[in-house]
Amino acid sequence: MSLQIKFIAVFALLGLAVSLTFGLMSGNSLTHVLVTALICTVLSAALGVGVYQVLKNRVPEFLDLLSGSGDASDLAEDELGGLDDSLALSEDDDLAGEGASEGAFAEGAEPERKEFGDHILVDKVKVKNNPRLMASAIRTMLSRDE
């Protein structure tokens, strides 16, 4: 069952439980309590859809946490060592990259960078902000310069 359906079901069940509890406590007739409970269940499910969409758009890390999926920040240090070689650039690529970036900054065309939760948006591309991985890549590039 997908996370969105679970999210909606939890909201709907909470709406049903609250409506039935307070409807029965107030002494209303059974048909009135059931109709009100049905309406509250549908409205709570709609609220669950809205909350899910807001979380998906604004804080996707929270949904990742709820779904229990692991991410790159869970990597051990020895696994990061293997990533050094795949992230490192050759000298030719490094020189070409420096020339391209110097030209872009000389013209004043700095790429747009926004921080969004645990992600960084660079030129409308979402990049996971993982300081350990970035530090490892910087160490690799510095060791190649020596």
C-alpha positions as CSV (number, residue, x, y, z in Angstrom):
1,M,0.0,0.0,0.0
2,S,1.5,3.4,-1.0
3,L,2.3,6.0,1.5
4,Q,-0.3,8.4,0.1
5,I,-3.1,5.9,0.7
6,K,-1.9,5.2,4.2
7,F,-1.7,8.9,4.9
8,I,-5.3,9.5,3.7
9,A,-6.6,6.4,5.6
10,V,-5.1,7.6,8.9
11,F,-6.7,11.1,8.4
12,A,-10.0,9.5,7.5
13,L,-10.0,7.2,10.5
14,L,-9.1,10.0,12.8
15,G,-12.0,12.1,11.4
16,L,-14.4,9.1,11.8
17,A,-13.3,8.4,15.4
18,V,-13.5,12.0,16.5
19,S,-16.9,12.5,14.9
20,L,-18.4,9.3,16.3
21,T,-17.0,10.0,19.8
22,F,-18.4,13.5,20.1
23,G,-21.6,12.7,18.3
24,L,-22.4,9.9,20.7
25,M,-21.3,11.9,23.7
26,S,-23.6,14.8,22.7
27,G,-26.7,12.5,22.7
28,N,-27.7,13.1,19.1
29,S,-29.8,10.5,17.2
30,L,-28.0,7.6,15.6
31,T,-28.8,8.7,12.0
32,H,-27.6,12.2,12.7
33,V,-24.3,10.8,14.2
34,L,-23.8,8.5,11.3
35,V,-24.4,11.1,8.6
36,T,-22.1,13.6,10.4
37,A,-19.5,10.9,10.8
38,L,-19.6,10.1,7.1
39,I,-19.2,13.8,6.2
40,C,-16.4,14.3,8.6
41,T,-14.6,11.1,7.3
42,V,-14.7,12.5,3.7
43,L,-13.6,15.9,4.8
44,S,-10.7,14.4,6.9
45,A,-9.6,12.3,3.9
46,A,-9.6,15.4,1.7
47,L,-7.5,17.2,4.4
48,G,-5.1,14.2,4.4
49,V,-4.7,14.6,0.6
50,G,-4.0,18.3,1.0
51,V,-1.4,17.7,3.8
52,Y,0.3,14.9,1.8
53,Q,0.6,17.2,-1.2
54,V,2.0,20.1,0.9
55,L,4.5,17.7,2.5
56,K,5.5,16.2,-0.9
57,N,6.1,19.6,-2.4
58,R,7.7,21.4,0.6
59,V,9.3,18.7,2.8
60,P,10.0,15.5,0.8
61,E,12.5,14.4,3.4
62,F,9.7,14.0,5.9
63,L,7.9,11.6,3.6
64,D,11.1,9.7,3.0
65,L,11.5,9.4,6.8
66,L,7.9,8.1,7.1
67,S,8.3,5.6,4.3
68,G,11.5,4.3,5.9
69,S,13.7,4.5,2.8
70,G,17.4,5.0,3.4
71,D,19.4,7.8,1.8
72,A,23.0,8.7,1.1
73,S,23.5,10.1,4.6
74,D,23.3,6.6,6.0
75,L,26.5,5.5,4.2
76,A,29.4,4.4,6.3
77,E,32.8,6.0,6.0
78,D,34.3,3.0,4.2
79,E,31.5,3.2,1.6
80,L,32.3,6.9,1.1
81,G,35.9,5.9,0.3
82,G,34.7,4.0,-2.7
83,L,32.8,7.0,-3.9
84,D,36.0,9.1,-4.0
85,D,37.2,7.5,-7.2
86,S,33.8,7.8,-8.9
87,L,33.5,11.5,-8.0
88,A,37.0,12.5,-8.8
89,L,37.7,14.4,-12.1
90,S,40.6,13.8,-14.4
91,E,43.0,16.7,-14.9
92,D,41.6,17.5,-18.3
93,D,38.0,17.6,-17.0
94,D,39.1,19.7,-14.0
95,L,40.8,22.3,-16.2
96,A,37.9,22.4,-18.6
97,G,35.5,22.8,-15.7
98,E,37.6,25.7,-14.2
99,G,37.7,27.6,-17.5
100,A,34.0,27.2,-18.1
101,S,33.1,28.4,-14.6
102,E,35.5,31.3,-14.8
103,G,33.9,32.4,-18.0
104,A,30.5,32.2,-16.5
105,F,31.4,34.2,-13.4
106,A,33.3,36.8,-15.6
107,E,30.1,37.4,-17.5
108,G,28.2,37.7,-14.2
109,A,26.0,34.7,-15.1
110,E,26.1,33.0,-11.7
111,P,23.9,29.9,-11.5
112,E,20.8,30.3,-9.4
113,R,21.2,28.4,-6.1
114,K,18.4,28.0,-3.5
115,E,18.4,25.8,-0.4
116,F,15.2,23.7,0.0
117,G,15.1,21.6,3.1
118,D,17.8,19.0,2.8
119,H,18.2,19.7,-0.9
120,I,19.9,22.4,-2.9
121,L,18.4,23.6,-6.1
122,V,21.0,24.6,-8.8
123,D,19.6,25.6,-12.2
124,K,16.3,23.9,-11.3
125,V,18.0,20.6,-10.5
126,K,17.5,19.2,-7.0
127,V,20.7,18.0,-5.5
128,K,20.8,16.1,-2.1
129,N,22.8,18.2,0.4
130,N,25.2,15.6,2.0
131,P,28.1,17.4,3.7
132,R,30.1,14.2,4.3
133,L,29.9,13.2,0.7
134,M,30.8,16.8,-0.4
135,A,33.8,16.9,2.0
136,S,35.0,13.5,0.7
137,A,34.8,14.8,-2.9
138,I,36.7,18.0,-1.9
139,R,39.4,15.9,-0.2
140,T,39.8,13.7,-3.3
141,M,40.1,16.8,-5.6
142,L,42.7,18.4,-3.2
143,S,44.7,15.2,-3.0
144,R,44.9,15.1,-6.8
145,D,46.2,18.6,-6.9
146,E,49.2,17.7,-4.8
